[in-house]
Amino acid sequence: MFKLDRQQGQRLTAALLAMRPDWTPNNPGRMLEAINEAEGFPGVDFGHCIRALAHYATATGDDGRHQYRTPDIYPRDGKHWTVTAPETWQRPKAPACVDHPEQDGPTCRCCWADVKTGQRPAEMIGKHYESETSP
């Protein structure tokens, strides 16, 4: 995962808003800052972040309209990161689920099953959770 320095964060935000001024109400600078402070970006360097942003922000559907209505998915792993990556780049592995280590934490099927049956809150997917009603 790649972490931006302050200047890179400002430049990435400016590039994003230059490409998609309609995303201004989404406060993308704040979103990018939060991602950077948490896990970082799935890219290898700043150039990769810019290339992935350009791919994501300018992607269009068959009807010619923008494919993405918000910048929210940009920091997550996706096609925009893989097609713009250097040859030596390898996709970062998601952290394992704390309760189900054989599963990726953010998409743990076991946790999602618990959420669907009302046994786990959705915000606890991939994290340790002990039900109040467990024996």
C-alpha positions in Angstrom: 0.0 0.0 0.0 1.2 3.5 -0.8 0.9 6.5 1.5 0.9 10.0 0.0 2.8 12.9 1.5 0.9 16.1 2.1 1.9 17.7 -1.2 1.0 14.6 -3.2 -2.4 14.5 -1.4 -3.1 18.0 -2.5 -2.0 17.4 -6.0 -4.1 14.2 -6.3 -7.2 16.1 -5.0 -6.6 18.9 -7.5 -6.2 16.4 -10.3 -9.4 14.6 -9.3 -11.4 17.9 -9.2 -9.9 19.0 -12.5 -11.1 15.8 -14.1 -14.4 15.6 -12.4 -15.6 19.0 -11.0 -19.0 17.4 -10.4 -17.4 15.4 -7.5 -16.8 18.6 -5.5 -19.8 18.1 -3.2 -18.4 14.7 -2.2 -15.5 16.4 -0.5 -12.9 14.2 -2.2 -10.0 15.8 -0.4 -11.3 14.7 3.0 -12.0 11.2 1.7 -8.5 10.8 0.2 -7.0 12.1 3.4 -8.9 9.5 5.4 -7.9 6.6 3.2 -4.3 7.8 3.3 -4.3 8.0 7.1 -5.8 4.5 7.3 -4.5 1.8 5.0 -3.2 3.9 2.1 -3.7 3.4 -1.6 -3.3 0.1 -3.5 -0.7 1.7 -5.8 3.0 1.5 -6.0 3.8 5.2 -6.2 2.3 8.6 -6.8 2.5 8.1 -10.6 0.4 4.9 -10.3 -2.1 6.8 -8.1 -2.5 9.5 -10.9 -2.8 6.9 -13.7 -5.4 5.0 -11.7 -7.3 8.2 -11.0 -7.3 9.2 -14.7 -8.6 5.7 -15.7 -11.3 5.8 -13.0 -12.5 9.4 -13.4 -12.7 9.2 -17.2 -14.2 5.7 -17.6 -17.4 5.7 -19.6 -20.1 3.2 -20.2 -21.6 2.1 -23.5 -23.9 5.1 -23.5 -20.9 7.5 -23.3 -21.8 8.6 -19.8 -19.3 8.5 -16.9 -19.2 5.0 -15.4 -18.6 6.3 -11.8 -20.9 8.9 -10.2 -18.7 9.4 -7.1 -15.0 9.1 -6.2 -15.8 6.7 -3.4 -14.6 3.5 -5.2 -11.4 5.0 -6.5 -9.2 4.2 -3.4 -10.4 0.6 -3.3 -8.7 -2.1 -5.3 -10.2 -2.4 -8.8 -9.5 -2.6 -12.5 -8.3 1.0 -12.6 -5.4 -0.1 -10.4 -4.5 -3.2 -12.3 -4.6 -1.8 -15.8 -2.4 1.2 -14.9 0.1 -0.7 -12.8 3.8 -1.2 -13.6 4.7 -4.7 -14.7 6.4 -5.4 -11.3 3.3 -4.4 -9.2 1.4 -7.1 -7.3 -2.1 -6.4 -5.9 -2.0 -5.9 -2.1 -3.5 -8.7 -0.1 -6.4 -7.8 2.1 -5.9 -8.4 5.8 -7.4 -11.6 7.1 -10.6 -11.6 9.1 -9.9 -11.7 12.8 -12.6 -14.3 13.5 -12.3 -16.2 10.3 -8.6 -16.1 9.2 -9.1 -18.1 6.1 -11.2 -15.2 4.7 -10.2 -11.7 3.6 -11.4 -9.3 6.3 -13.3 -6.7 4.3 -15.3 -9.3 2.4 -15.5 -12.2 4.8 -18.3 -14.5 3.8 -18.7 -15.8 7.3 -19.2 -12.4 8.8 -21.6 -11.4 6.0 -23.7 -14.5 6.8 -23.7 -13.4 10.5 -24.9 -9.9 9.4 -27.7 -11.3 7.3 -28.9 -13.5 10.1 -28.7 -10.6 12.6 -25.9 -12.0 14.7 -23.2 -9.4 13.8 -23.4 -5.6 13.1 -22.3 -4.7 9.6 -19.5 -2.5 10.9 -17.9 -5.6 12.5 -17.2 -7.4 9.3 -13.6 -8.6 9.4 -13.2 -7.7 13.1 -13.5 -9.7 16.3 -17.1 -9.7 17.6 -18.7 -11.6 20.5 -22.4 -11.6 20.4 -24.2 -10.4 23.6 -26.3 -13.6 23.4 -23.5 -16.1 22.9 -23.1 -18.7 25.6 
